[in-house]
């Protein structure tokens, strides 16, 4: 009982430290360092070697938190392996993955083995143990961080073949590195334990790998069952965490029982099992979006726990003695990675300008790499502490230098959309309102608040000289082509016509014929003019029905109407044009889009289609989407191609969306 109370006190104390670490680490991006680096730093600071807020004796008792965290990190890695989004760029991904996996592993492992006599913590071992440690280090050097890669891509608004290959390789490689680690870990165990290398060892290795894969698929089926239950997201997250931890308990059970029953140490890899389980959920179930939502909610908390505890486990005494070795390992990894990436990119047919810098996106390491280090350190405690401290120091260096290198490579290949975003912010949208009245002044002030440049046109010369709360007004004598050119109607992004119908029609016809104005918004007074304005592509507001219709929708569907009008905080409804060739012909249900985003309708060739999960996208489709501003921005980035686009704003709220005047002509041979 007393022991249980001690564990509860230790957990309570660690939770307090983790909450503080999360808060403090959030300031690290302001000094251009990742949040993960901040968590590791706070972990070191609060650990037994500095402030001792997390005592050394407490760390082994908290190791179960590490295992729960590792299972969710594996779930997150597997969730990124969505095959339907990777198939369009598989050639480059295939060869780049091969180059990274094979050459980085072989070259770095060989370099470690060659320099082993000069590396303090392994120099006294015999060649078998040196070979085993070299294999393990070579495997860990291959690991990459999908989460860090995605963070950089989102920050840079990056899009293009170089970026697409980088994220694809990162995700695929993290799955394959677990398989490679499973094999190398078993080989290392055989070398260290002096088990003879024969056909039985090969059969045992193959059996362990097949058993891990089988249990992974079984885990995926169980996870699908959990997700199918009518429970809250929080309860499902807890159940998934329990499933992940149960895999580690199962691995320990198999390890002990296999020795007792058959006299052979059978090792199943929990990380591989969890990744395969996540892969099954994402690719072979209808719960992909719900599972992704759980991952998005839980992983940030998991990272706080995992990296804080990992930082507390780092021995500063060992790090002080081995920092030179850490720098050497860092250099070896970069060189081997550069060689592997160049060869892989060349075999994949990528251009030379890509291949010269193709190693830069793969430097950063995080959860999976540290997880592999922790597995080795726990298995071999005699030299595991030095092994763990040195390699975590290397991972920290990769965390510091990796994101800037990835950002630099994106800028060098010209796939950053951040400059375009800056241009967007500096570009002023122009609207001209015809008709001076209370409504036009109110509309002008509201548009000006959303950073539009507004001008009201009136035929009353005296009124045009008065001041209207800072709104610019201009006099026009008559609605002729020359007069419209004089008021610079050709520079307007939108026109709002509030005059009499015949005057509105005349301006609308001239704008349509000579200026190609993007948006024409017309207030119609007589229904006889409706068809004439519709032929010109104008957006029509009919005063006699619009207010009643709006009130009717607010009564019957207040939430939906509020979203459409941009009345909900941090929510918006916008139109996005699909310009990404990779998604041409893809059905909406196969898109990996944020869970809080809904595609309401698809406009194609002037026809509006009510979108379903089976609606097949075509280049040039305009998607009407509703959701949070961040999610809309993520989908916009996914839908774009690399060509320069114009921009327009949501006609209700003034928030920015993408718009392209001349879209690629869609194919006509695709159904739906």
N, C-alpha and C positions, 0 to 999 in steps of 0.2 A: 504493500500500500504506500509506504513511504517512497519507494522507488518510482511509483506512478506519479506521485505528487511532484517529485523532482523533475520528471519529464515534462509535466504540465507547466511548471515554473520556467523551465528552459524554453519551451515553445512560446509561452507568453512573452518572455523577454526578447526572443528573436523576432516575434511579430512586431513589437515596438521598434526594434532596430530597423526592420525591413520597411516599415512605414516611413520612418525618417529618411532611410536611404533612397526611397522612391522620390520623396520630395526634394532632397538635395540633388540627386542625379538629374532631375529635370532641368537644372540650370547649366549642365555641361554642354548642351548644344550651343549655348550662347558663346562659349569659348572654343567652338568648332570641334568638340569631342563628342563621340556617341554616348547615349544614355547608358549603354552597357558598360562602357569604360568607367562611368561615374559610379555605377553599382559595385563594380569590382573594387574601385578605390575606397568606397565607404565600407565595404566588407573587410578590406585590409585594415582600415583605420579602427574599426570596432572589434577586430579579431584579437586573438590572444597575444599577438606580438606588439600591439600598440596600446589601445585603451582597455583591452580585455573585457569589453562588454559582452562578447561571446567567448566564454572560456574554452580552453583547449579540450577539456573533458566533455563539453557540451556538443562538440562537432560530430562525433560518432553517433550520438543519440538523435541528432537531427538528420542523419543520412537518409532516412525514409522520405523526407521532403525532397531531397535530391532525386530520388527515384521517381516520385510522383511528377516532379518537374520535367525530368528527362522523358517520361512517357508522353507528356503533352507537347514537348518540343518536337518529338518524333511525329506526333499527330499533325503538328503544324507543317513539318517538312513534307509529309505525305500528302497533305491537302493541297500543296502547290503543284503536285504532279497530276494535273488535269489533262488527259491525253488529247481531248478534242481541241484544246487551244495550242498544243505543241506540235500537232501533226503538220502544220503548214511550213514549219522550218526545221524539220527533222534531219535533213542532210547536214547542215552546218552544226546542229546540236550533236549529232552522232559523232562526227569526226573531231569536233572540239572536245567532247567528253572523253573520247578515246585518247587524244593527245594529253589532256590534263591528267587522266586517270593513270595511264601507262607510264608516260615519260616522267611526270612529277614523282610518282611512286618509285619507279626504278632508279632515277637519277638521285633523288634526295636520299633514299634508303642506302644506295651504294656509297654516297658521300659520307653519310653517318658511319657506316661500317668501316670505310677507309680511314676516317679520322678518330675512330673509337679509342685508340691508344692515348689520344690527347684530350679525351673527354673524361673528366674526373670520376663521375659516378659510375662509369662502366669500364674504365680502363683496366681494372683488376679482374674482370670476369673472363671466362674462357670464350673461345670464338663462337660457340653455340649460343650463349646468352647474348653476346654482342650482336649476332645475326638476328636473334629474336627481337631485341630492343630496336634494332635498325628497321625491321619490318613494321613494327608498331608505329614508330615515329614517321616512317614513310607514308603509312596509311593516314595518320592524323594530319599530315601536311596536305593531303588531297582535299580534306573537308573544307567546305565553304559555308557561308551564312545566307540562306535565302531571305530572311527577314531584313538583314542589313542591305542586301541588294535592292529589295523592293522599296525600302525607305529612301535610298539614293535616287532611284528611278522616279519616284513620286515627287521628291524635292526638285529634281531637275526638269520635270515634265518631259522625260526622255521618251522618244518613240523612234523606231527604225530597226533595220535588220541587225545592226551591231548590238543594240539593246535587247532585242528579242532573243538573239542567240545567247547573250550573257545570262539572262534570267532562266532560259530553258536549260542551259548547261548546269547552272547552279543547282536547280531543283533535281535534275536527273542524277547529277554527280553525287548529291547528298544521299540519294537512295543507294547508288552503287557502292559508295564508300562504306556504307554499313555492311553490305555483303562482303566487300573486300576485307573489312575489319574482322568480320566473323571468321573468315578463312585464316587470316594472318594471326588472329588471337589464338586459334586452335593450334596452328603451326608453332607459334611462340611457346605455348604451353607444352607442346611435345618436345621442343628443343630444350627448354629450361628443365623439364622433368626427366630428360634423357630417355624419352620414349622412342624406340627405334622407328625409323621412317620406312614403312613398308606398305603393301597393298591394303592391309587392315586399317592403317591410319588414314589412307585416302578414302576408304569406304566410310569410316567414322566421320570424316570431315563432310563428305557428301551427305551422309545421313543427318548430321546436325543441321546443315544448311536446308535440306528438304523439310526437316521437322520444323524449323523456324518459319519457313514459308507457309507450311500447312497450318500451323498455329496462328500465323498472321491472318490468313484468309478466314479461319474460324473466328478470330477476334473481330474481323470486319463484319461478319454476319451477326455476332452478338451486339456489336455497336449499332447496327441497323435496327435490331430489335429494340434496343434502349431508346433510340431516336423515334421509333414508331409509337412509343407510349405517350399517353395523354398527360404529360407532366410539364411543369414549368422549365424554362431554359436553365435556371439555376440548379434544379434537382438533376436534370440530365447531365449538366456539367460535372456535378459531384459524382454521379454514377460512372461517367467516362473516366474521371480521375481514379476512381476505385478500380475500374477495369485495368487501367494502365499500371497501377501499383500491383495488381494481382499478377500481372505478367512477370514482374520482378520476383515476386514470391514463388511463382511457378518455376522460374529459372533456377532459383536456389534449391527448390524441392527436387527438381530433376537432377541437379548437380550432386546432391547428397545421396539420393536414392539410387542413382546409376552406379555410384561407387560401391554402395553396400550390396546391391543386387547382382550386378554383372561385372563389377570390378573395373569398370571403365568410366572415366569422367566425361559425361555427355554435357556439352555446353550449348544452350540455345540463347540466341542474342535478343534481349528484350527490345532494343532500339529497332532492329530489323522487323520484329513482329509488330511493333506499334506502327511503323511506317507503312507496312503492307496492310494492316487493318484500316488505317486512314485512307490509303489508296483505294481499297475496296469500297469504302463509303462514298468517296468523292466520284468515282467512275462507274460504279455499278449499283447505285441506289437512288431513290428519289429524295433523299434527305441531305443532299450536298449543300444546299444553301443554309439549312438550319445548322448543319455541322460546322460550316464556315463561320456562321454567326457565333457559335459557342467558342470556336478557336479565337476569333477576334476579341471576345470578351475576356477569356481566361488567360491567354498567353501573356499579355502585359503583366498580370499579377504573378504568373509563373516565373517570368524573367526576373522580377524583383527578388523573389525567394531564392532562385537558383544562383544568380550571379552574386548576390550578397553573401550567401553561404560559401560559394566558391572563393570569393575574395578573402573571407575569414579563414579559409583553409590554407592560404598561401603562406609559406614560411619565409619571412623576411631574411632570416639568417642564411638560409640556403640561397635565396635570391641575391643577396649581397655577394656571396662567393661565386655565383654562377652567371652573373650578368653578361660576361664575355661570351660564354657558351650560348646564351640566349640570342645574342646578336649574330653569332655565327650560324645558328640554326635558322634565324630569320633570313639571312643572306642566301643560305643554301636553298631554302624554299622558294625565294623569289627567282633565283637563277633557273632552277629546275622547272618552275612553273612557266617562265618566259619561253624556254626551249619547247616544252610540251604544247603550249598554246600556239606557237608559231607553226609547228609541224601539223598540229590538228587543223588549224585554220587553212593551211596550204592544201592539205588533203581534202578539206571541205569545199575548196574552190572560192574562198573568200578573197577579196582584193588585198593587195599588199599593204595598203594604208590601214586596213583593219588588223592584219596579222602582226604588224610591227608593235602594236599596242594591245594586242588581244589578251595579254596576261593581266592587264590592269584591273578588269572587273572581278577577278577571282582572289584577290589578296585577303579581303576581310574574312575573319573567322569569328564564330560565336558559339551558340548552344551545342550543336552536334559535336564540334571539335572538343569542347570542354567536357562534354559528356563522355566521349571516348577516353580522354585523359583520366577522368575520374574512375572509369571502369578498370583501367590498367593499374592505377594507383591502389585501388581497393584490393585487387587480385594479388599484387606483389608488394606488401608493405615494407619489405626490407630496403628496397631501393625506390619504391613508389613515390615517396614524399619528394625526393630530389627530381625524379622524372616529372611529377605533376607540377612542381614549382617552376622548373625551367620551361616546360612547354606552355604553361599558362602565361608566363612572361612573353613567350613568342606570340601567343594569341593576342595578348594585350597590344603588342607592337603592331600586329596585323590589324587590330581594331582601330588603332590610331592612324596608321598610314593608308589602310585600305579604302575607306570612303573618299578621301581626297583624290586618290589615284583613279578611282572609278569615275568621279565627277570630271576629272581632267580628260579621261579617255572619251567620255560622252561629248564634251566640248570640242575635242580634236576631230571627231568624226562628224560633227555638226548635227547631232540628234537631240540637242537640248532645246526644249520649247520655252525655257525660262526667259530668253531674250524676247521672244514673241509676246510673252505675258507682260513684260515691261513695256513693250511697244503698245500693247493693248491699253495699259493703264494710262499711257501718255496720249493716246489717240482720243480726240473729242468726237462724240457722236452728235450729229446735227439734225434737228427737227424743225420744220417750219409749220406753224399753225395758221391757217387762214380763218379769220373771224375774230374780232375783239369783243369779248364778253366775259362775264364772271367765270364761266366754266373754262374758257380758254386760258385765262390768267391763272386759275387754280391749277389746271393741268400743266401749264408752263413752269410754275414754281415746283410742282412735284417732280417733273422730269429734270429740272435743274438740280434738285436735291440728289438725284441719281447720276449727276455729272454729265448730263446732256447739255449741249449748247442750243438754246431755244430762241426762236424769233417768231413774233406774232405779226401777221400781215393784215392790214386794214385798208379799206377804201375811204375812211373818214380822216381827212388830213388833220383836223383839229385834235382828234383823239390820239392820233399817232405821236403828237408832240408832248403828251402828258407822261408822267412817270407811273408805272404800275409795279410797285414793290421790287424794283430792280430788273423787271422783265423787259427785254429789248423789243421795241415795236418799230414797224416801218410802213410807210405809206406806199400804196400802189394805185395808179390811175385806172388801169383796166387790165383784164386778164389776157394779155397777148404774149406771144413767144418772146418778144424783145424785153418786155417788162419782167417776165419770169427769169430770164437770163440776168437781168440787172440785179434782182434780189438774190442771185446765186442759188437758184433752185437746183441746179445741177450738182451742187455740193451736199445736198440734203440726203441723209440716210432714210428719213421718213417724212411723210406729209400727213397732217391732220386737217381735214376739211370740214369746217363748221358753218359755212355760208349757206345761201339758198341752193337748192338742188341743181338748178341750171348752171350757176357759177361753179359749184363744186365739180360738176360733170366736165365743164370746159377745162378747168385746171387739171383734172384727173386725166383727160384725154391727151393734153399737151405733155404732161409728165410721163405718161405711158409711151407716147410716140417718140419724144425727143430726148428724154432724160433717163428713162429706165430706172426711175426711183424704186428703191427696194420695197418699201412698205407704204401703202396708201390706206389711210384710215378715214372713213367717210361717215358723217352723221346724215342719215337719210330721213327726210321729212315726209315725202310722198312715196308710197309703195310702188308707184308706176316706174320709178327710177331704179328699183332694185336690180332688175336684170341688166340694165346698162352698166351699172357699177360692177356687177359680178363678172361681166365679160372682160372688164379691164383688170380683173384680179384684185379688186379692192376689198379690204376688210370693212364690213358694214356694221354700223351701230344704228339701230332703229329705236328712237326714244320712246315710242308708244309701247314697246314690248320688252325692252332690255331690262328696265327696272323690275317689272313684274317677274320676268324670267329669273333674274338674279335673286330676288327675294324668295321665289319658289324653290330654287336650288339650295339656298341657305337654310330654308326650313326643312326640306326633305333630306338633304345630304350636307349638313353644315361642315363636316371635317373635309370632305372632298372639295367642296367649293372654296373653303378657306385656303386649302393647299394650292388650288389652281390660281387663286388671286394673289398668292404670295403673302397671305395674312399670318401664316404660322411662322414662328421664329425659327431661323436656320433651315427652313424648308423652301423649296421653290419648284416650279414647273417650267421646263424649258424644251426647246426643240434642238436636237443635235443631228448633224448630217453624218451618215455612215460613209466614211471614205477609206477604210482600212481593207485592202484586198484580201487579207488573211481571213476575214469574216464574211466574205462574199459567198453566199450559199449556205451559211451556218444558220441553224434554227435558234431562236431566242433562248430556249431552255438549255442550250448547250453553252451559252455564254457564262463565263465566271464573273458575274457582276456583283457589286455590294448588295448585301441582303436587305438594306432599307430602301432600295431603288426599285421602281416599278415602271415598265415601259407601257404606256397607256395606248398609244396608237402609232401607226407607221404610215407616212404619206409617201406614195409612189406614183410618179407620172400624174400628179394632180388628183390622185384618188386616195382617200383615207381608208386604211384598213385597221379595224380593231385588233390589236395585237394579242396573240395567244402564245403559249410556249412553243407552238409548232410553226409560227410564222417564220419564213425563211428570209434572211436579210439579203439585200442587194446593194451594191455600191450606188450611192446617190439617194438612198432612202433617208427620209427625215423622221427621226424618232422623237415622239413626245414622251418625256420622262418626268417623273415626280420623285422627289427624295431630298435628302440632306444636301447642302451645298458641297461638302467634301466628296460625297458619293457621286454627285453629278459631275464633278471635276474629274474623278477617276474614270468614269465612263466616257467622258469627252476625250480624254487622253487615249483611251483604248480604241475609240472609233475613228480617230484622226489618221490621216496618212502623213507623209513628210513634206507635202507641198504647203506653201505659204497660204494661209487662209485669211479671209476678211472676218470681221466680227460684227455681231449685232447684239442687242440686249432684249431681254424678256419684255414684251410689250406691257406687262402688268407691273413688274417690280423694278425694271431697269438693271437686273443682274445679267452678267455677261454670259453669252453662249456663242458657239462657233457658227459661222455661216460662210458658205462658199458660193460665189456667183455662178461659176461654170463647173458643174460636177461631172465626173466620169460617167459616160453613158452606161446604164446598167444592161446586163445581158437580159434577153427576153425568154431564154429557154429554161429558166428555173421555176419550179412550181411554187405557189404560195407566196 
